[in-house]
Amino acid sequence: MPFEAPELTIEERVEQLNHSYRHHAAIPILTHALNDPMVGRVAMVSSFGAESVVLLHMISIINPDTPVLFIDTQMLFQETLDYQTEVAQKLGLTDVRTIRADAAQVKKRDPFARLHLADTASCCDLRKTEPLSNALNDFDAWITGRKRFQAGTRTALDLFEAEENKRIKINPLAHWRREDLQDYIINNRLPRHPLVDQGYPSIGCSPTTCTSKVAAGEDPRSGRWRGSDKVECGIHFSNGGATRTGDQA
């Protein structure tokens, strides 16, 4: 059964958590969150993208049995699929769960795997948002890799957020800078996603309508849905609207 705390709403729990952990570093925040009854059952959601290995490494240190939800859109780069296997094995993660869209829905709504060419938002809904929403029904909270530096809308990002009064989102890297991520990866000798060195600082699905190379001096997110108004796959929401972010974890 889901975590229940009838005396406190999710918003009230989030307020208390932010107050309690506001001066904590990322690993203590994760350690507390994975063991605090006020948080409940926790999963990590990871794209196994360009920066994901930082949080995955922290989880492996604290509790490698933590459920890790990996959304396989079935349109990912082969390099991402190979990297997911490599990282999970190297870090000793024991509960990586591959999440995919319902096969019947894919057949009905995208039978020729060309929906991304006509409607990227609908494609993301089908292959990312809906499968993740279903998978998160078993949890009271989830860990994300969002950070304040990723966009102007993230400058006040809290460590804990209420997600539409359904569950708690945990953002242990909210205060980290891009340089902090790179230093952590280097200092801990963690494997890098192979596409990063090929010019992909933000990695999503493989069609060029979804992910393209980024030139020197461009915003790292400029290669996602290039040439369109779309800035977010839809798995993060604030006040009912999609918000821009980098790799979810």
KAZI-V558270 format. One line per field, one symbol per residue. ss: DSSP state (~ for helix, > for strand, _ for the rest). phi: phi as a letter, one per 40 degrees, with the letter a starting at -180 (. if undefined). Layout:
ss = ???
phi = ???
//
This chain:
ss = _________~~~~~~~~~~~~____~~~~~~~~________>>>>>______~~~~~~~~~~~____>>>>____>_~~~~~~~~~~~~~~____>>>>___~~~~~~~_____~~~~_~~~~~~~~~~~~~~~~~____>>>____~~~_~~~_____>>>>___>>>>_______~~~~~~~~~~________~~~______>_____>____________>____________>>__>>_______
phi = .ccbaccbccccccccccccbcbccdccccdcccbccccgcbbbbbcfccbcccccccccccaccdcbcbcccgbccccccccdcccdcccgcbbcbcbbccdcccccbacbfbcccbacccccdccbccccdcccccbcaacbbcbcccadcbcbdccbbcbffbabbbbcbdcccdcccccccccbfccccccccchbcbbbccdccbabcbcdgccdccccfdgbccbachcbbafgbcbcacdca
//
